[in-house]
Amino acid sequence: MLRPGDSGTVLALDVSDNLYRRLAALGVRVGKTVRVLRRGRFSGALHVRIGTTDLMMRAGEARAIRVRPLA
């Protein structure tokens, strides 16, 4: 999992069809670069940026998104 300040490329979305469509509508797609801006306390929500879109994501949903860290 990426830490705040880290970026990575989305490799796969291992989520339900409904969540897949919702994330795709927000710009979370395979091949896109995602950056973690901050993380909530106690394994809470993540604040991520994809392109020019910022979103908050539950930790469980974020764990279902496979990413390759950027060097």
C-alpha positions in Angstrom: 0.0 0.0 0.0 1.2 3.5 -0.8 2.1 6.0 1.9 1.2 9.6 1.9 3.3 11.4 -0.7 3.8 8.2 -2.7 2.5 7.7 -6.3 1.7 4.6 -8.3 0.1 3.3 -11.4 -3.2 1.4 -11.2 -2.7 -2.2 -12.3 -6.2 -3.7 -11.4 -9.4 -3.0 -9.6 -10.5 -6.1 -7.6 -13.9 -4.7 -6.7 -17.6 -5.4 -7.4 -19.1 -4.2 -10.7 -21.0 -1.4 -9.0 -17.9 -0.1 -7.3 -15.9 -0.5 -10.5 -18.3 1.7 -12.4 -18.3 4.3 -9.7 -14.5 4.4 -9.5 -14.2 4.6 -13.3 -16.6 7.5 -13.4 -14.2 9.3 -10.9 -11.2 8.6 -13.0 -9.8 5.5 -11.3 -8.8 3.3 -14.2 -6.1 0.9 -15.1 -3.0 2.7 -16.2 -3.8 6.0 -14.4 -1.4 7.4 -11.9 -2.7 7.8 -8.3 -1.0 9.8 -5.5 -1.8 9.4 -1.8 -2.1 12.8 -0.2 -3.0 11.8 3.3 -4.3 9.0 5.4 -6.9 9.1 8.2 -6.1 7.9 11.7 -6.6 4.3 12.8 -6.5 3.0 9.2 -9.2 5.4 8.1 -10.0 6.9 4.8 -7.3 7.9 2.3 -7.2 11.2 0.4 -6.0 10.4 -3.1 -5.5 12.4 -6.3 -5.9 11.0 -9.8 -5.2 13.6 -12.4 -6.9 16.7 -11.2 -9.5 14.8 -9.2 -9.2 14.5 -5.4 -11.3 11.9 -3.6 -11.6 10.3 -0.2 -11.6 6.5 -0.3 -12.3 3.9 2.4 -9.3 1.9 3.4 -11.0 -1.3 2.4 -11.8 0.0 -1.1 -8.2 1.3 -1.5 -6.8 -2.2 -0.6 -8.8 -3.7 -3.5 -6.9 -1.4 -6.0 -3.6 -2.9 -7.0 -0.9 -0.4 -7.8 2.7 -0.5 -8.9 4.7 2.2 -7.0 6.5 4.7 -9.1 10.2 5.0 -8.5 
